[in-house]
Amino acid sequence: MARYGLLIDYEYCTGCHSCEVACQMEHNLPVGKFGIQLAEIGPWQIEGDKWQYAYIPVPTDLCDLCGKRLAKGKLPSCVHHCQANVMKFGKVEDLAKEMEGKSHMVLFTPK
């Protein structure tokens, strides 16, 4: 049986919070609860005029990859609504191959 997950290429995440809002709306989560939450890294100066500043969407324990949406043939809500198109849903094996040789990517698989 295939395992599925989310591939997140956070190099291009703009920090728009669309994934958080879409998840909260999809699952009717109360304020302060998230299925995916945006982490902000930085800003801090690395050297000279180089700065570290990034946003990383982080799935939480409440994430079920939108099982009800998947059953209807739809993508998880966070993937569907990501404005920067930095999230992909698919088989873990296929997503892992996409990561080869790239940085700034994380692969999430639910429990």
Long-range contacts (C-beta under 8 A, 24 or more apart in sequence): 2-91, 2-92, 2-93, 3-91, 3-92, 3-109, 4-65, 4-70, 4-89, 4-90, 4-91, 4-92, 4-109, 5-65, 5-89, 5-90, 5-92, 5-95, 5-107, 5-108, 5-109, 5-110, 6-59, 6-65, 6-76, 6-78, 6-79, 6-87, 6-88, 6-89, 6-95, 6-107, 6-108, 7-87, 7-88, 7-89, 7-90, 7-95, 7-98, 7-99, 7-105, 7-106, 7-107, 7-108, 8-56, 8-57, 8-86, 8-87, 8-105, 8-106, 8-107, 8-108, 9-86, 9-87, 9-88, 9-102, 9-104, 9-105, 10-54, 10-55, 10-56, 10-57, 10-86, 10-104, 10-105, 10-106, 11-54, 11-86, 11-103, 11-104, 11-105, 12-84, 12-85, 12-86, 13-38, 13-54, 13-55, 13-56, 13-57, 13-84, 13-86, 14-55, 14-83, 14-84, 15-40, 15-55, 16-83, 16-84, 18-78, 18-81, 18-82, 18-83, 19-57, 19-78, 19-81, 19-82, 19-87, 20-57, 20-78, 21-81, 22-77, 22-78, 22-80, 22-81, 23-63, 23-66, 23-77, 23-78, 25-77, 26-66, 26-69, 26-77, 27-62, 29-62, 33-62, 34-60, 34-62, 35-59, 35-60, 35-62, 35-63, 35-64, 35-78, 36-60, 36-63, 36-78, 54-104, 56-106, 57-86, 57-87, 59-108, 59-110, 61-111, 63-108, 63-110, 64-110, 65-89, 65-110
